[in-house]
């Protein structure tokens, strides 16, 4: 039995894991459905399905409060954390960029656009009112006194009002932007000046057309798709392809619906304890819709005004921020199937960063901390390797004695292990225990927005992106070679050649991994080399 076979299997398993996750991301099927038009309901009091509004526009308003805008206009609101463009058509946010987050490496000073109505990736929010009589929805042109304005919310919240009036119905739609918040409350004040009661529903939805996937091994295997949460149903992902055959239709009290992207999130949040119907639909393009509408109608009596509220979250997926916005919203930070390990790792990493002020240094210190925790296991592994190294001459003699009789050679080696009180797997089991920690940290570094555009030092300006000059992957490959030189040589020539190729294979894979992850692996290897030399010297002296 060769004690290095498990090591080889472990390394191959790690490679297969990364290949599998990336393959899944790259080969996710995309279905191109045909757009359908939902019929308008005939039953009194029943609301128009919001998905139908994407294809069927209701009658345009005949009158609006002065000043009247005869065509769609826009205005801009700038806060400390975002800039939003609002259009009079629908009174929706048509474009929203986030300050402090850049679009990509080639446009380092261009803010990241979370909401955008056109391009490779379309992502928009639509909200409005529904009922038996014409009410303003996301296709309706509103009036506003702010058309063409640039409004700044730097020291105190600002409110942007849009007005619509038709017949006996008056609607005032108000957005509130706080200086340092990614949460945008939306308020509808519906007035009934007629003689008959008015029934009103509110809906809030996102329309998303994902960008085509990038090249294999260049795309992050991160979940991009819809999600919803309620206290009763808990957290559920709804991948875009699944919407085609399994549209969402769930009645819930509380919770939210959202579209999750890599690092960023758009969520529609009903008023607390407001019963709502969560729904999804798919239109041509494809365009995927997820949203909610109030499950119960709000009745506006003649001569009265009723207020309906909803909220939007449009910002980065920071766990500390999301947990304060709505219950369960922090679950959209997806650390994969090892979340139970990943969340504590991120918590420790974030607290270290608060002290040192550098995410790269924090990764190094976290690696040292992990190494200290696993020190006894690693020491046992290196002691086993050191003893194995001492036995190499005797094992070589056994191989020479038994020649091609593999059965006799295996029996003789097992007898040798038993005599020397050695476990041939002693050097491998500690490695197996540490692999889940490594994979959990992989997900932390991959889906933590705090590391996006976070610099380390010198040429590394983004720990969430690959090393632009491949220095860290090459250092990682060199460190693996040094480790192999310290380990006892394999007796099997084939396995020895395979193990020598492993550093080259890993270096090739790590060329495309986040620099922060490679930094962790390099630091771990360097610490392992130092620990291995220390342990072997003690064993040799003993």
C-alpha positions as CSV (number, residue, x, y, z in Angstrom):
1,X,0.0,0.0,0.0
2,X,1.4,3.4,-1.0
3,X,0.7,6.1,1.5
4,X,0.7,8.8,-1.2
5,X,-2.3,7.6,-3.1
6,X,-4.8,9.4,-0.8
7,X,-2.8,12.6,-1.3
8,X,-3.2,12.2,-5.0
9,X,-6.9,11.5,-4.7
10,X,-7.3,14.6,-2.5
11,X,-5.6,16.8,-5.0
12,X,-7.6,15.4,-7.9
13,X,-10.8,15.8,-5.8
14,X,-10.1,19.5,-5.3
15,X,-9.5,20.0,-9.0
16,X,-12.7,18.2,-9.9
17,X,-14.6,20.3,-7.4
18,X,-13.6,23.5,-9.1
19,X,-14.1,22.1,-12.6
20,X,-17.6,20.9,-11.6
21,X,-18.7,24.2,-10.1
22,X,-17.4,26.2,-13.1
23,X,-18.9,23.7,-15.6
24,X,-22.3,24.0,-13.9
25,X,-22.1,27.8,-14.2
26,X,-21.0,27.7,-17.8
27,X,-23.5,25.0,-19.0
28,X,-26.7,26.3,-17.3
29,X,-29.4,26.0,-19.9
30,X,-31.0,29.1,-21.1
31,X,-34.5,28.8,-22.5
32,X,-35.9,31.3,-24.9
33,X,-39.7,31.3,-24.2
34,X,-42.4,32.9,-26.3
35,X,-44.1,35.9,-24.8
36,X,-47.7,35.4,-23.8
37,X,-50.4,37.8,-22.9
38,X,-52.5,37.2,-19.8
39,X,-56.2,38.0,-20.3
40,X,-57.7,40.8,-18.2
41,X,-59.8,39.4,-15.3
42,X,-63.5,39.7,-15.6
43,X,-64.4,39.2,-12.0
44,X,-65.1,42.4,-10.1
45,X,-62.3,43.5,-7.8
46,X,-59.8,41.2,-9.3
47,X,-56.4,42.8,-10.1
48,X,-54.7,42.7,-13.4
49,X,-51.8,40.3,-13.3
50,X,-48.6,42.4,-13.3
51,X,-46.9,40.1,-15.8
52,X,-49.6,41.1,-18.3
53,X,-48.6,44.7,-18.1
54,X,-45.4,44.0,-19.8
55,X,-47.3,43.2,-23.0
56,X,-50.6,45.0,-22.6
57,X,-50.5,48.8,-21.8
58,X,-53.6,50.2,-20.1
59,X,-55.3,53.4,-21.5
60,X,-53.1,56.5,-21.1
61,X,-54.2,59.1,-18.6
62,X,-56.3,61.9,-19.9
63,X,-55.4,64.5,-17.3
64,X,-52.6,65.2,-14.9
65,X,-51.9,67.8,-12.3
66,X,-49.9,70.8,-13.6
67,X,-47.2,71.0,-14.7
68,X,-48.1,68.4,-17.3
69,X,-45.3,66.5,-19.0
70,X,-46.5,65.4,-22.4
71,X,-43.7,63.0,-22.9
72,X,-41.4,60.9,-20.7
73,X,-38.8,63.0,-18.9
74,X,-36.3,62.2,-16.3
75,X,-34.6,63.6,-13.2
76,X,-31.6,62.5,-11.2
77,X,-31.2,62.0,-7.4
78,X,-27.7,61.7,-6.0
79,X,-26.9,60.5,-2.5
80,X,-23.7,59.6,-0.8
81,X,-24.0,55.9,-1.9
82,X,-26.0,56.0,-5.2
83,X,-27.2,58.0,-8.1
84,X,-30.7,57.2,-9.4
85,X,-32.4,58.3,-12.6
86,X,-36.2,58.4,-12.4
87,X,-38.5,58.7,-15.5
88,X,-41.9,60.2,-15.6
89,X,-43.1,57.2,-17.5
90,X,-44.1,54.9,-14.7
91,X,-42.3,57.1,-12.2
92,X,-39.8,54.3,-11.9
93,X,-36.1,54.2,-11.3
94,X,-34.8,53.5,-14.8
95,X,-31.1,53.6,-13.9
96,X,-29.2,53.3,-10.7
97,X,-25.4,53.4,-10.1
98,X,-23.6,52.6,-6.9
99,X,-20.8,54.9,-5.7
100,X,-17.5,53.2,-4.7
101,X,-18.1,50.2,-6.9
102,X,-16.6,50.2,-10.4
103,X,-18.0,48.6,-13.5
104,X,-15.0,46.6,-14.5
105,X,-11.2,46.6,-14.8
106,X,-11.1,48.5,-18.1
107,X,-13.3,51.4,-16.8
108,X,-11.9,51.8,-13.3
109,X,-13.6,55.1,-12.7
110,X,-17.0,54.3,-14.1
111,X,-19.5,53.5,-11.3
112,X,-21.3,50.1,-11.4
113,X,-24.8,50.3,-12.8
114,X,-27.1,48.0,-10.8
115,X,-30.3,49.1,-12.6
116,X,-30.0,49.6,-16.4
117,X,-32.7,49.5,-19.1
118,X,-30.5,48.4,-22.0
119,X,-27.2,46.6,-22.9
120,X,-25.9,43.1,-22.4
121,X,-27.6,42.9,-19.0
122,X,-31.0,44.5,-18.5
123,X,-32.2,45.0,-15.0
124,X,-35.1,47.3,-14.1
125,X,-37.7,47.8,-11.4
126,X,-41.4,48.4,-12.1
127,X,-44.1,49.2,-9.6
128,X,-47.6,50.6,-9.8
129,X,-51.3,50.2,-9.0
130,X,-54.0,47.9,-10.3
131,X,-57.7,47.8,-10.1
132,X,-61.0,47.7,-12.0
133,X,-60.7,51.3,-13.1
134,X,-57.6,52.8,-14.8
135,X,-54.8,53.3,-12.3
136,X,-51.2,54.4,-12.9
137,X,-48.8,51.5,-13.6
138,X,-45.3,51.3,-14.9
139,X,-46.4,52.4,-18.4
140,X,-48.3,55.5,-17.3
141,X,-46.8,59.0,-17.7
142,X,-46.8,61.0,-14.4
143,X,-46.4,64.7,-13.9
144,X,-43.7,66.1,-11.6
145,X,-42.2,69.5,-10.7
146,X,-38.7,68.0,-10.7
147,X,-38.5,67.0,-14.4
148,X,-35.0,67.7,-15.6
149,X,-33.7,68.4,-12.1
150,X,-30.6,67.1,-10.3
151,X,-31.4,66.7,-6.6
152,X,-28.8,66.0,-4.0
153,X,-29.4,64.1,-0.7
154,X,-26.2,64.7,1.1
155,X,-27.2,65.8,4.6
156,X,-30.9,64.9,4.9
157,X,-33.5,62.8,3.1
158,X,-35.2,64.1,0.0
159,X,-38.6,63.3,-1.3
160,X,-39.4,63.1,-5.0
161,X,-43.1,63.3,-5.8
162,X,-44.9,62.3,-9.0
163,X,-48.6,63.0,-9.6
164,X,-51.3,61.4,-11.7
165,X,-55.0,62.3,-12.0
166,X,-57.8,60.8,-14.0
167,X,-61.5,61.2,-13.4
168,X,-62.2,60.8,-9.7
169,X,-58.8,59.3,-8.9
170,X,-55.7,61.2,-7.8
171,X,-52.4,59.5,-7.0
172,X,-49.3,60.9,-5.5
173,X,-46.3,58.6,-5.7
174,X,-43.3,59.6,-3.5
175,X,-39.8,58.2,-3.3
176,X,-37.6,58.9,-0.3
177,X,-33.8,58.9,-0.7
178,X,-31.7,59.0,2.5
179,X,-28.1,60.2,2.3
180,X,-26.4,56.9,3.2
181,X,-29.0,54.2,2.6
182,X,-29.6,51.7,-0.2
183,X,-33.2,51.3,0.9
184,X,-35.7,53.4,-1.0
185,X,-39.3,53.6,0.4
186,X,-42.1,54.2,-2.1
187,X,-45.4,55.6,-1.0
188,X,-48.7,55.8,-2.9
189,X,-51.3,58.2,-1.7
190,X,-54.6,57.3,-3.5
191,X,-57.5,59.8,-3.2
192,X,-61.0,59.1,-4.3
193,X,-63.0,62.2,-5.2
194,X,-65.9,60.3,-6.7
195,X,-69.1,58.7,-5.3
196,X,-68.2,55.0,-5.5
197,X,-65.6,53.0,-3.5
198,X,-62.3,52.3,-5.2
199,X,-60.4,49.1,-4.9
200,X,-56.7,49.2,-5.3
201,X,-53.8,46.7,-5.5
202,X,-50.1,47.5,-5.4
203,X,-47.4,45.6,-7.3
204,X,-43.6,45.8,-7.3
205,X,-41.5,43.7,-9.7
206,X,-38.1,43.3,-11.2
207,X,-37.4,42.5,-14.9
208,X,-34.1,40.9,-15.6
209,X,-32.4,39.8,-18.8
210,X,-29.1,38.2,-17.8
211,X,-25.9,38.9,-19.7
212,X,-24.4,35.9,-21.7
213,X,-22.0,33.9,-19.6
214,X,-18.3,34.6,-20.0
215,X,-15.7,32.1,-21.1
216,X,-15.2,28.9,-19.2
217,X,-12.9,29.3,-16.2
218,X,-13.3,33.1,-16.4
219,X,-16.8,33.2,-14.9
220,X,-17.5,33.0,-11.2
221,X,-19.8,30.0,-10.3
222,X,-22.0,32.4,-8.2
223,X,-25.8,32.2,-8.1
224,X,-27.4,34.8,-10.3
225,X,-31.1,34.5,-10.3
226,X,-34.4,35.2,-8.4
227,X,-35.1,34.5,-4.8
228,X,-37.9,35.0,-2.3
229,X,-38.4,34.7,1.4
230,X,-41.2,34.7,3.9
231,X,-41.4,33.6,7.5
232,X,-43.6,30.6,6.5
233,X,-41.7,29.6,3.3
234,X,-38.2,30.5,4.4
235,X,-35.5,31.3,1.8
236,X,-35.8,29.8,-1.7
237,X,-33.8,30.3,-4.9
238,X,-35.7,30.5,-8.2
239,X,-33.2,30.1,-11.0
240,X,-34.2,31.8,-14.2
241,X,-34.5,28.7,-16.4
242,X,-36.8,27.1,-13.7
243,X,-39.3,30.0,-14.1
244,X,-40.2,28.7,-17.6
245,X,-41.8,25.5,-16.4
246,X,-42.4,26.3,-12.8
247,X,-43.6,29.9,-12.3
248,X,-43.8,31.2,-8.8
249,X,-47.2,31.7,-7.2
250,X,-47.0,31.9,-3.4
251,X,-49.2,33.8,-0.9
252,X,-47.1,35.1,2.0
253,X,-47.3,37.5,4.8
254,X,-44.1,39.5,5.1
255,X,-40.9,38.6,3.4
256,X,-39.6,39.8,0.0
257,X,-38.7,38.9,-3.6
258,X,-35.4,39.7,-5.2
259,X,-32.9,39.3,-8.0
260,X,-29.5,38.3,-6.8
261,X,-26.4,39.2,-8.7
262,X,-22.7,38.7,-8.1
263,X,-22.1,41.1,-5.2
264,X,-25.3,43.1,-5.6
265,X,-29.0,42.7,-5.0
266,X,-32.3,44.2,-6.0
267,X,-35.2,43.4,-3.6
268,X,-38.9,44.4,-3.4
269,X,-40.2,44.4,0.1
270,X,-43.9,44.6,1.0
271,X,-45.1,46.5,4.0
272,X,-44.7,44.5,7.3
273,X,-47.4,41.9,7.8
274,X,-49.0,42.8,4.5
275,X,-50.3,39.6,2.7
276,X,-48.9,39.4,-0.8
277,X,-48.7,37.1,-3.7
278,X,-45.2,36.4,-4.9
279,X,-45.2,35.6,-8.6
280,X,-42.9,35.1,-11.6
281,X,-43.3,35.0,-15.4
282,X,-41.1,34.9,-18.5
283,X,-41.3,37.0,-21.6
284,X,-39.5,36.9,-24.9
285,X,-35.9,37.9,-25.0
286,X,-35.8,36.2,-22.6
287,X,-36.9,38.6,-19.8
288,X,-37.5,37.1,-16.4
289,X,-40.0,38.8,-14.0
290,X,-40.3,38.3,-10.3
291,X,-42.4,40.4,-8.1
292,X,-45.3,40.6,-5.7
293,X,-48.7,42.2,-5.5
294,X,-50.9,42.8,-2.5
295,X,-53.2,39.8,-1.9
296,X,-56.0,41.9,-0.6
297,X,-57.5,45.0,-2.2
298,X,-57.4,48.3,-0.4
299,X,-60.7,50.0,-0.5
300,X,-60.7,53.8,-0.9
301,X,-64.0,55.2,0.2
302,X,-65.4,58.3,-1.5
303,X,-63.8,61.5,-0.3
304,X,-61.0,59.6,1.4
305,X,-57.2,59.0,0.8
306,X,-55.4,55.8,1.5
307,X,-51.7,55.2,1.6
308,X,-50.0,52.1,0.2
309,X,-46.3,51.5,0.9
310,X,-43.5,49.3,-0.5
311,X,-39.7,49.4,-0.2
312,X,-36.8,48.8,-2.6
313,X,-33.3,47.6,-1.6
314,X,-30.8,48.4,-4.3
315,X,-27.2,47.9,-3.3
316,X,-24.3,45.6,-2.4
317,X,-24.8,42.3,-0.6
318,X,-23.2,43.3,2.7
319,X,-24.5,40.9,5.5
320,X,-24.3,43.6,8.2
321,X,-26.5,45.9,6.0
322,X,-28.9,43.3,4.7
323,X,-29.8,42.0,8.1
324,X,-31.0,45.4,9.1
325,X,-33.2,45.9,6.1
326,X,-35.5,42.9,6.3
327,X,-35.5,39.4,7.9
328,X,-33.8,36.8,5.8
329,X,-32.3,39.3,3.3
330,X,-28.8,38.4,4.4
331,X,-29.4,34.9,3.1
332,X,-28.8,36.2,-0.4
333,X,-25.1,36.3,0.4
334,X,-24.5,32.8,-1.0
335,X,-21.6,30.9,0.5
336,X,-22.6,27.6,-1.1
337,X,-23.1,24.3,0.8
338,X,-20.5,25.1,3.4
339,X,-22.2,28.2,4.7
340,X,-22.0,26.9,8.2
341,X,-18.2,27.3,7.9
342,X,-18.1,30.2,5.6
343,X,-20.1,32.6,7.7
344,X,-17.8,32.4,10.8
345,X,-14.8,32.7,8.5
346,X,-16.2,35.9,7.0
347,X,-17.1,37.2,10.5
348,X,-13.5,36.7,11.7
349,X,-12.0,38.1,8.4
350,X,-14.2,41.3,8.7
351,X,-13.2,41.9,12.3
352,X,-9.5,41.5,11.5
353,X,-9.9,44.0,8.6
354,X,-11.5,46.6,10.9
355,X,-8.2,46.5,12.9
356,X,-5.6,46.3,10.2
357,X,-7.5,48.2,7.5
358,X,-6.3,45.9,4.6
359,X,-8.2,42.9,3.3
360,X,-5.0,41.3,2.0
361,X,-3.3,41.5,5.4
362,X,-6.5,40.2,6.9
363,X,-6.4,37.1,4.7
364,X,-2.8,36.5,5.7
365,X,-3.7,36.8,9.4
366,X,-6.7,34.6,9.0
367,X,-4.5,32.0,7.4
368,X,-2.2,32.2,10.4
369,X,-5.1,31.8,12.7
370,X,-6.5,28.8,10.8
371,X,-3.0,27.3,10.8
372,X,-2.7,27.7,14.6
373,X,-6.1,26.0,15.0
374,X,-5.0,23.0,12.9
375,X,-1.5,23.0,14.2
376,X,-1.9,19.7,16.1
377,X,-3.3,17.9,13.0
378,X,-0.7,19.3,10.7
379,X,2.1,18.4,13.2
380,X,0.8,14.8,13.3
381,X,0.7,14.8,9.5
382,X,4.3,16.0,9.2
383,X,5.5,13.6,11.9
384,X,4.0,10.7,9.9
385,X,5.8,12.0,6.7
386,X,9.1,12.4,8.6
387,X,8.8,8.8,9.9
388,X,7.9,7.7,6.4
389,X,11.0,9.4,5.1
390,X,13.2,7.5,7.5
391,X,11.6,4.2,6.3
392,X,12.4,4.9,2.6
393,X,15.6,2.8,2.5
394,X,13.8,-0.2,4.1
395,X,10.8,0.2,1.8
396,X,13.1,0.3,-1.2
397,X,14.8,-2.9,0.1
398,X,11.4,-4.6,0.4
399,X,10.6,-3.6,-3.2
400,X,13.9,-5.0,-4.4
401,X,13.4,-8.2,-2.5
402,X,9.8,-9.0,-3.7
403,X,10.2,-7.6,-7.2
404,X,7.0,-7.8,-9.2
405,X,5.1,-9.7,-6.5
406,X,2.7,-6.9,-5.5
407,X,0.8,-9.0,-3.1
408,X,3.9,-10.0,-1.1
409,X,5.2,-6.4,-1.3
410,X,1.9,-5.0,0.1
411,X,1.9,-7.6,3.0
412,X,5.6,-6.8,3.8
413,X,4.9,-3.1,3.8
414,X,1.9,-3.5,6.1
415,X,4.0,-5.6,8.4
416,X,6.6,-2.8,8.4
417,X,4.0,-0.2,9.3
418,X,2.7,-2.4,12.1
419,X,6.2,-3.0,13.5
420,X,7.0,0.7,13.5
421,X,3.5,1.6,14.8
422,X,2.8,3.8,11.8
423,X,-0.5,4.7,10.1
424,X,0.1,5.1,6.4
425,X,-2.9,7.4,6.2
426,X,-1.6,9.5,9.1
427,X,-0.2,12.2,6.7
428,X,-3.4,12.4,4.7
429,X,-6.3,12.6,7.2
430,X,-5.3,16.0,8.5
431,X,-5.4,17.3,4.9
432,X,-8.9,15.9,4.4
433,X,-10.1,17.8,7.5
434,X,-8.7,21.1,6.2
435,X,-10.2,20.9,2.7
436,X,-13.7,22.0,3.7
437,X,-12.2,25.1,5.4
438,X,-10.4,25.9,2.2
439,X,-13.5,25.5,0.1
440,X,-15.6,27.6,2.5
441,X,-13.0,30.4,2.3
442,X,-13.1,30.1,-1.5
443,X,-16.8,30.9,-1.4
444,X,-16.2,33.8,1.1
445,X,-13.6,35.4,-1.1
446,X,-15.8,34.8,-4.2
447,X,-19.1,36.3,-2.9
448,X,-18.0,38.9,-0.4
449,X,-18.6,42.4,-1.9
450,X,-16.2,43.9,0.6
451,X,-13.3,42.3,-1.3
452,X,-14.5,43.6,-4.7
453,X,-12.0,46.2,-5.8
454,X,-10.3,45.8,-2.5
455,X,-6.5,46.4,-3.0
456,X,-3.7,44.5,-1.2
457,X,-0.4,46.1,-2.2
458,X,1.8,46.8,-5.3
459,X,0.2,45.4,-8.4
460,X,-2.8,43.7,-6.7
461,X,-5.6,46.2,-6.8
462,X,-8.6,43.8,-6.6
463,X,-8.4,40.8,-4.3
464,X,-11.6,39.4,-5.9
465,X,-10.1,39.4,-9.4
466,X,-7.2,37.2,-10.7
467,X,-3.6,38.4,-10.2
468,X,-3.0,40.5,-13.4
469,X,0.6,39.4,-13.7
470,X,0.2,35.8,-12.3
471,X,2.8,36.3,-9.7
472,X,0.8,34.8,-6.8
473,X,-0.1,31.6,-8.8
474,X,3.5,31.1,-9.8
475,X,4.6,31.5,-6.2
476,X,1.9,29.0,-5.2
477,X,3.3,26.5,-7.7
478,X,6.8,27.0,-6.4
479,X,5.7,26.5,-2.9
480,X,4.0,23.2,-3.8
481,X,7.2,22.0,-5.4
482,X,9.2,22.9,-2.3
483,X,6.7,20.9,-0.2
484,X,7.1,17.9,-2.5
485,X,10.9,18.1,-2.1
486,X,10.4,17.9,1.7
487,X,8.1,14.9,1.5
488,X,9.4,11.4,1.1
489,X,9.8,10.3,-2.5
490,X,7.2,7.9,-4.0
491,X,8.2,4.4,-4.8
492,X,5.8,4.1,-7.7
493,X,7.3,5.9,-10.7
494,X,3.9,6.7,-12.3
495,X,2.6,8.3,-9.1
496,X,5.8,10.2,-8.7
497,X,5.4,11.7,-12.2
498,X,1.8,12.6,-11.5
499,X,2.6,14.3,-8.3
500,X,5.3,16.3,-10.0
501,X,2.8,17.5,-12.5
502,X,0.3,18.6,-9.9
503,X,2.0,21.9,-9.1
504,X,1.9,22.8,-12.8
505,X,-1.8,21.8,-13.0
506,X,-2.7,23.8,-9.9
507,X,-0.8,26.8,-11.1
508,X,-2.7,26.7,-14.3
509,X,-6.0,26.6,-12.5
510,X,-5.1,29.3,-10.0
511,X,-4.3,31.7,-12.8
512,X,-8.0,32.4,-13.0
513,X,-8.9,32.3,-9.3
514,X,-9.3,35.4,-7.1
515,X,-6.0,36.9,-5.9
516,X,-7.3,36.7,-2.3
517,X,-7.8,33.0,-2.6
518,X,-4.3,32.4,-4.1
519,X,-2.9,34.6,-1.4
520,X,-4.4,32.4,1.2
521,X,-3.0,29.3,-0.5
522,X,0.5,30.7,-0.8
523,X,0.5,31.8,2.8
524,X,-0.8,28.4,3.9
525,X,1.9,26.7,1.9
526,X,4.7,28.9,3.3
527,X,3.5,28.3,6.9
528,X,3.2,24.5,6.1
529,X,6.8,24.5,4.8
530,X,8.1,26.2,8.0
531,X,6.1,23.9,10.2
532,X,7.2,20.8,8.3
533,X,10.9,21.7,8.6
534,X,10.5,22.4,12.3
535,X,8.6,19.1,12.9
536,X,11.1,17.0,10.9
537,X,14.1,18.5,12.7
538,X,12.5,17.5,16.0
539,X,11.8,14.0,14.7
540,X,15.4,13.6,13.3
541,X,16.8,14.7,16.7
542,X,14.5,12.3,18.5
